[in-house]
Each structure stands twice: as structure tokens, then as C-alpha cells.
Amino acid sequence: MDGIRKSGMALAAFLAMMIAGPVHAAVFELSGAVAYGKANLGPNASSRQNRYTAEFAWRFTKVSAIELSFMRTRSKMSQTVALNSVLVPTLTQALTYDDDVYSASWVQNLVPANFIIQPYFKVGGGRLIRKQKAEYSNQTIIENQEISQRVETGVGGVGCRLFLTKSMALKGELVTYVPRFQFSKWKDSQMFSVGLSWIF
């Protein structure tokens, strides 16, 4: 009986935290996130990725906002390729992608604004600017190739805020960027990031 009472009290405390109002009537939200990844793909192959995201949102209702976002990503993959040549036995290949994404999205909370935990989704569009660089080198020759492209992109994502104080939240977000708004290909580009949000 005592265990049931303690469990009931714990559940009541959790519900009180969920429904309590830690968030004031905020108008703006500023968010930032950083991500870094590295992988060894084999004896002579590796990849590395850095990503920075900044977001500014205007809340025109308690649960809806318009968000402006900027994301910069650098992905680099390198590998050593064995060639069937006596003079040039190996070749090092390095591919670098520098992506800048500017976007505007509708952000919709799925719970009232006074909840401590706030799941949400967003949908929008923007522009992707990509610079692709390929470098091939051996002991005597270095060759560089660069390609630039600009394309419209659709943006879709889900996320969740966990408020640590009345004006600061821990934020996790899974976003997909789909060139030319082809949302059927959302699995081709998925990015998960964790950062902080300031509400004011």
C-alpha cells in the first residue's frame, strides 16, 4: 500500500511538472546547435563532418512560430585507392562538401506553451548552396576539381524542447533537407542535432 502511495505521488509530481507554467509569454526564441562526427570506414578510408546551426523564431501565437534558420555543414571523405600501375601504385582521393542552407519554416507546438516538455514539428523551404571539391593526389601529382550549385530545398522536421529554466531549454531536433521539395526522398538527408534555446 505504501509503495502504491509513493508511485501515485511520483506520478502526480511528474504531471505537475508537465503542466506547471515555467514559460512566460515569450515572443522570440534564439537557438544554437553544434555537431561533430568522425568515422573510420576501413584501413585507408575515413569521414568527418562538422555542423553549425542558428535559428531565430517569432512566436505569433503561444504554440505557433515562424522560424528563420541558417545551417553550415562540412563533410569530408578520404580514401586511398590501389591502382594497377607500377609507376603510381596508389592514389589518395578526398571529397569535401561545404553546404550552407538558408530557410524559413512554420513551427507548430503539439502541446500548450506552459508545458515543460514541448514536442513540435516544422515544415518550410529555403535554399541550399553547395561547394563540392575533389582532390586526387599521389607522390608527384595533385589535381583539384571544384563544383558549385544552388538549389531550392524543402525543410521538414520534428523536435522537442525540455525547459531547464523559464527562459532556457534543451532542444533536440531531427530535420531533413530535400532538394527541389521532393519530400518522397526525405530519407536521403537526415540530420539530428542537440542544442540550447533561449526564450525572451
Sequence and secondary structure as in RCSB ss.txt:
>XXXX:A:sequence
MDGIRKSGMALAAFLAMMIAGPVHAAVFELSGAVAYGKANLGPNASSRQNRYTAEFAWRFTKVSAIELSFMRTRS
KMSQTVALNSVLVPTLTQALTYDDDVYSASWVQNLVPANFIIQPYFKVGGGRLIRKQKAEYSNQTIIENQEISQR
VETGVGGVGCRLFLTKSMALKGELVTYVPRFQFSKWKDSQMFSVGLSWIF
>XXXX:A:secstr
 HHHHHHHHHHHHHHHHHHS       EEEEEEEEEEEEEEETTEEEEEEEEEEEEEEESSSSEEEEEEEEEEEE
EEEEEEE S SS  EEEEEEEEEEEEEEEEEEEESS TT SEEEEEEEEEEEEEEEEEEEEE SS EEEEEEEEE
EEEEEEEEEEEEESSSSEEEEEEEEEEEETT GGGGGGSEEEEEEEEEE 
